Amino acid sequence: MLEKHLSIEITKGTWMLDVVAERNDDGVYDLVYPKKEATIHVKEDHMYGLEYNISAPEGTPFKIVLDGEMLLDSQVDHTGICRGSCVI
């Protein structure tokens, strides 16, 4: 297993980030407000997903970073909620 450093850069709002290894994930979030950093454990050569939920004022910029690599650089839209997923 490899240790990776997951972080979020955001000035205000709340968030939940979940690294998903399998279809039947355990449902435990890896990074939850107010924490902005977490260590995750991953297997080499295994595909993972990242699901995120962010609630913040419109226009709030945020970045999600894994081991220094930018996964997402965006901002919250007019709804005040930003949800999505990506492959890591």
Backbone as a chain_set.jsonl record, in Angstrom:
{"seq": "MLEKHLSIEITKGTWMLDVVAERNDDGVYDLVYPKKEATIHVKEDHMYGLEYNISAPEGTPFKIVLDGEMLLDSQVDHTGICRGSCVI", "coords": {"N": [[0.831, -1.183, 0.0], [0.428, 2.247, -0.724], [1.056, 5.437, 0.707], [-0.762, 8.37, 0.38], [-1.228, 11.905, 0.085], [-4.016, 13.759, 0.574], [-5.662, 16.783, -0.073], [-7.557, 19.825, 0.421], [-7.965, 23.066, -0.805], [-9.454, 25.848, 0.259], [-11.313, 28.749, 1.159], [-13.707, 29.312, 2.566], [-16.723, 27.627, 3.627], [-18.076, 24.246, 3.543], [-17.195, 20.747, 3.316], [-17.004, 17.406, 1.915], [-15.047, 14.712, 1.091], [-14.5, 11.748, -0.673], [-12.631, 8.905, -1.235], [-12.976, 6.364, -3.469], [-12.696, 2.941, -3.726], [-13.846, 0.591, -4.624], [-16.9, -0.629, -6.084], [-18.757, -1.147, -4.04], [-18.283, 0.72, -1.784], [-17.072, 1.555, 1.534], [-18.365, 3.752, 2.59], [-17.263, 5.646, 4.233], [-16.103, 8.853, 4.654], [-13.127, 10.407, 3.476], [-12.053, 12.92, 3.833], [-13.273, 15.441, 5.699], [-14.995, 18.434, 6.515], [-13.952, 20.149, 9.396], [-11.371, 19.528, 8.616], [-8.593, 19.881, 6.433], [-6.713, 18.316, 5.287], [-5.62, 14.964, 4.67], [-4.353, 11.65, 5.107], [-4.295, 9.041, 2.842], [-4.59, 5.564, 1.934], [-3.53, 3.653, -0.73], [-3.553, 1.123, -3.28], [-0.962, 0.237, -5.465], [-1.222, 0.546, -8.999], [-4.016, 0.333, -9.076], [-7.265, 1.418, -9.824], [-8.906, 4.311, -8.676], [-11.664, 6.281, -7.496], [-12.767, 9.651, -6.935], [-15.082, 11.247, -5.014], [-16.811, 14.238, -4.461], [-18.305, 16.738, -2.388], [-19.21, 19.968, -1.972], [-20.073, 22.836, -0.182], [-20.53, 26.198, -0.375], [-20.242, 29.835, -0.461], [-21.35, 31.448, -3.48], [-19.043, 31.584, -6.16], [-16.791, 30.974, -4.655], [-13.492, 29.956, -4.74], [-11.838, 26.763, -5.141], [-9.491, 24.087, -4.631], [-8.553, 20.75, -5.211], [-6.169, 18.51, -4.202], [-3.852, 15.883, -4.756], [-1.129, 14.405, -3.46], [0.473, 16.603, -4.334], [-0.369, 16.847, -6.952], [-2.672, 18.45, -8.978], [-6.045, 17.774, -8.813], [-8.489, 18.953, -9.154], [-9.517, 22.194, -9.979], [-11.472, 24.706, -9.366], [-14.562, 26.592, -8.982], [-17.298, 27.44, -6.823], [-20.593, 27.412, -8.045], [-23.571, 29.411, -8.827], [-25.512, 28.083, -7.32], [-24.42, 27.441, -4.89], [-23.551, 24.981, -4.241], [-21.381, 22.33, -4.962], [-20.846, 19.409, -6.614], [-19.375, 16.308, -7.521], [-17.329, 13.962, -9.381], [-14.27, 12.173, -10.032], [-11.642, 10.34, -11.651], [-8.876, 8.934, -10.039]], "CA": [[0.0, 0.0, 0.0], [1.109, 3.531, -0.778], [0.426, 6.554, 1.41], [-0.929, 9.578, -0.431], [-1.691, 13.065, 0.846], [-5.172, 14.4, -0.049], [-5.958, 18.064, 0.576], [-8.44, 20.784, -0.242], [-7.645, 24.471, -0.553], [-10.708, 26.6, 0.179], [-11.322, 29.756, 2.224], [-14.921, 29.192, 3.373], [-17.624, 26.577, 3.199], [-17.937, 22.918, 4.133], [-16.888, 19.769, 2.269], [-16.824, 15.983, 2.182], [-14.359, 14.062, -0.017], [-14.454, 10.301, -0.473], [-11.883, 8.113, -2.208], [-13.738, 5.135, -3.67], [-11.85, 1.894, -4.282], [-14.687, -0.441, -5.225], [-18.295, -0.236, -6.257], [-19.411, -1.196, -2.728], [-17.401, 1.454, -0.878], [-17.479, 1.486, 2.939], [-19.177, 4.921, 2.929], [-16.535, 6.533, 5.139], [-15.47, 9.968, 3.94], [-11.708, 10.522, 3.792], [-11.738, 14.293, 4.222], [-14.53, 16.08, 6.091], [-14.879, 19.723, 7.184], [-13.07, 21.258, 9.059], [-10.038, 19.077, 8.206], [-8.245, 20.216, 5.058], [-5.705, 17.377, 4.828], [-5.753, 13.594, 5.163], [-3.519, 10.636, 4.492], [-5.071, 7.902, 2.37], [-3.778, 4.42, 1.538], [-3.978, 3.114, -2.015], [-2.744, 0.066, -3.88], [-0.343, 0.616, -6.732], [-1.874, -0.024, -10.189], [-5.456, 0.146, -8.847], [-7.999, 2.636, -10.162], [-9.744, 4.851, -7.615], [-12.475, 7.435, -7.824], [-12.921, 10.654, -5.892], [-16.383, 11.914, -5.011], [-16.715, 15.417, -3.601], [-19.473, 17.571, -2.126], [-18.749, 21.225, -1.384], [-21.095, 23.858, -0.009], [-19.837, 27.454, -0.08], [-20.84, 30.964, -1.182], [-21.124, 31.528, -4.925], [-17.767, 32.121, -6.59], [-15.678, 30.552, -3.804], [-12.578, 29.06, -5.448], [-11.296, 25.642, -4.378], [-8.599, 23.154, -5.319], [-8.37, 19.45, -4.584], [-4.81, 18.107, -4.573], [-3.399, 14.58, -4.276], [0.336, 14.318, -3.55], [1.012, 17.702, -5.127], [-0.976, 16.864, -8.286], [-3.988, 19.074, -8.979], [-7.136, 16.967, -9.335], [-9.597, 19.835, -9.512], [-9.326, 23.623, -9.714], [-12.769, 25.207, -9.812], [-15.235, 27.474, -8.033], [-18.695, 27.109, -6.558], [-21.48, 28.186, -8.919], [-24.647, 30.206, -8.211], [-26.337, 27.273, -6.415], [-23.757, 27.314, -3.605], [-23.216, 23.573, -4.034], [-20.587, 21.753, -6.037], [-20.719, 17.972, -6.438], [-18.837, 15.662, -8.698], [-16.429, 12.837, -9.189], [-13.212, 12.036, -11.017], [-10.787, 9.167, -11.49], [-7.53, 9.274, -9.561]], "C": [[0.879, 1.251, 0.0], [0.34, 4.549, 0.047], [0.394, 7.751, 0.485], [-1.513, 10.669, 0.453], [-2.797, 13.769, 0.051], [-5.452, 15.7, 0.691], [-6.924, 18.894, -0.258], [-7.992, 22.184, 0.164], [-8.923, 25.263, -0.801], [-10.746, 27.563, 1.367], [-12.549, 29.691, 3.117], [-15.792, 28.088, 2.81], [-17.393, 25.285, 3.965], [-17.748, 21.913, 3.0], [-16.841, 18.357, 2.827], [-16.184, 15.388, 0.936], [-14.221, 12.586, 0.304], [-13.658, 9.652, -1.591], [-12.557, 6.753, -2.272], [-12.854, 4.111, -4.364], [-12.653, 0.858, -5.054], [-16.121, 0.072, -5.326], [-19.023, -0.198, -4.923], [-18.49, -0.58, -1.682], [-17.953, 1.396, 0.543], [-18.287, 2.699, 3.405], [-18.516, 5.883, 3.886], [-15.844, 7.607, 4.312], [-14.03, 10.128, 4.412], [-11.316, 11.916, 4.263], [-13.049, 15.035, 4.455], [-14.212, 17.382, 6.821], [-14.798, 19.509, 8.684], [-11.664, 20.826, 8.621], [-9.792, 19.411, 6.739], [-7.207, 19.257, 4.479], [-5.954, 16.007, 5.436], [-4.757, 12.704, 4.434], [-4.42, 9.481, 4.093], [-4.102, 6.793, 1.966], [-4.374, 3.818, 0.273], [-3.034, 2.008, -2.472], [-2.194, 0.578, -5.201], [-1.062, -0.117, -7.867], [-3.343, -0.387, -9.956], [-6.145, 1.469, -9.145], [-8.923, 3.028, -9.011], [-10.564, 6.014, -8.16], [-12.484, 8.398, -6.65], [-14.291, 11.287, -6.065], [-16.29, 13.084, -4.039], [-18.047, 16.146, -3.542], [-18.971, 18.801, -1.385], [-19.923, 22.191, -1.321], [-20.388, 25.128, 0.439], [-20.54, 28.586, -0.826], [-20.464, 30.937, -2.668], [-19.776, 32.177, -5.23], [-16.567, 31.728, -5.738], [-14.771, 29.597, -4.579], [-12.125, 27.914, -4.537], [-10.407, 24.792, -5.275], [-8.543, 21.878, -4.511], [-7.064, 18.89, -5.132], [-4.499, 16.741, -3.963], [-1.9, 14.479, -4.53], [0.94, 15.374, -4.473], [0.45, 17.796, -6.538], [-2.4, 17.416, -8.197], [-5.02, 18.13, -9.599], [-8.268, 17.842, -9.841], [-9.265, 21.254, -9.085], [-10.575, 24.31, -10.258], [-13.296, 26.234, -8.817], [-16.694, 27.076, -7.931], [-19.587, 28.005, -7.408], [-22.598, 28.869, -8.127], [-25.519, 29.421, -7.238], [-25.739, 27.172, -5.02], [-23.336, 25.894, -3.289], [-22.439, 23.067, -5.236], [-20.385, 20.273, -5.716], [-20.129, 17.386, -7.702], [-17.957, 14.492, -8.337], [-15.383, 12.853, -10.289], [-12.44, 10.753, -10.717], [-9.418, 9.633, -11.017], [-6.639, 8.061, -9.685]], "O": [[1.929, 1.295, 0.641], [-0.891, 4.525, 0.081], [1.404, 8.105, -0.123], [-2.199, 10.394, 1.437], [-2.539, 14.314, -1.022], [-5.479, 15.73, 1.922], [-7.082, 18.691, -1.462], [-7.684, 22.443, 1.328], [-9.411, 25.339, -1.928], [-10.267, 27.233, 2.452], [-12.454, 29.984, 4.309], [-15.623, 27.665, 1.667], [-16.612, 25.241, 4.915], [-18.101, 22.193, 1.854], [-16.666, 18.139, 4.026], [-16.718, 15.54, -0.163], [-13.865, 12.218, 1.423], [-13.977, 9.83, -2.766], [-12.695, 6.071, -1.257], [-12.326, 4.364, -5.447], [-12.168, 0.31, -6.043], [-16.484, 1.081, -4.722], [-19.834, 0.7, -4.695], [-17.982, -1.275, -0.802], [-19.153, 1.209, 0.74], [-18.841, 2.678, 4.504], [-19.145, 6.85, 4.316], [-15.093, 7.305, 3.384], [-13.744, 10.001, 5.602], [-10.351, 12.071, 5.012], [-13.836, 15.234, 3.529], [-13.291, 17.441, 7.635], [-15.571, 18.701, 9.199], [-10.844, 21.681, 8.285], [-10.679, 19.245, 5.901], [-6.855, 19.369, 3.305], [-6.434, 15.892, 6.564], [-4.374, 12.972, 3.296], [-5.214, 8.995, 4.9], [-2.931, 7.056, 1.69], [-5.566, 3.514, 0.214], [-1.864, 1.974, -2.09], [-2.884, 1.266, -5.954], [-1.463, -1.27, -7.708], [-3.854, -1.319, -10.577], [-5.653, 2.527, -8.754], [-9.627, 2.19, -8.448], [-10.2, 6.642, -9.155], [-12.238, 8.005, -5.51], [-14.618, 11.801, -7.135], [-15.76, 12.948, -2.937], [-18.81, 16.17, -4.508], [-18.383, 18.695, -0.309], [-20.671, 22.343, -2.287], [-19.734, 25.154, 1.481], [-21.343, 28.331, -1.723], [-19.393, 30.46, -3.045], [-19.415, 33.19, -4.632], [-15.439, 32.103, -6.057], [-15.224, 28.545, -5.028], [-12.038, 28.075, -3.319], [-10.549, 24.778, -6.497], [-8.49, 21.909, -3.282], [-6.866, 18.801, -6.344], [-4.835, 16.472, -2.81], [-1.457, 14.469, -5.679], [1.811, 15.074, -5.289], [0.768, 18.744, -7.256], [-3.226, 16.911, -7.437], [-4.893, 17.733, -10.757], [-8.925, 17.518, -10.83], [-8.794, 21.488, -7.972], [-10.719, 24.476, -11.469], [-12.574, 26.687, -7.928], [-17.251, 26.457, -8.837], [-19.367, 29.214, -7.487], [-22.565, 28.896, -6.897], [-26.202, 30.023, -6.409], [-26.448, 26.857, -4.065], [-22.823, 25.621, -2.203], [-22.794, 23.341, -6.382], [-19.824, 19.926, -4.677], [-20.347, 17.888, -8.805], [-17.848, 14.085, -7.18], [-15.577, 13.463, -11.34], [-12.585, 10.164, -9.645], [-8.87, 10.606, -11.533], [-5.459, 8.123, -9.338]]}, "num_chains": 1, "name": "protein.A"}
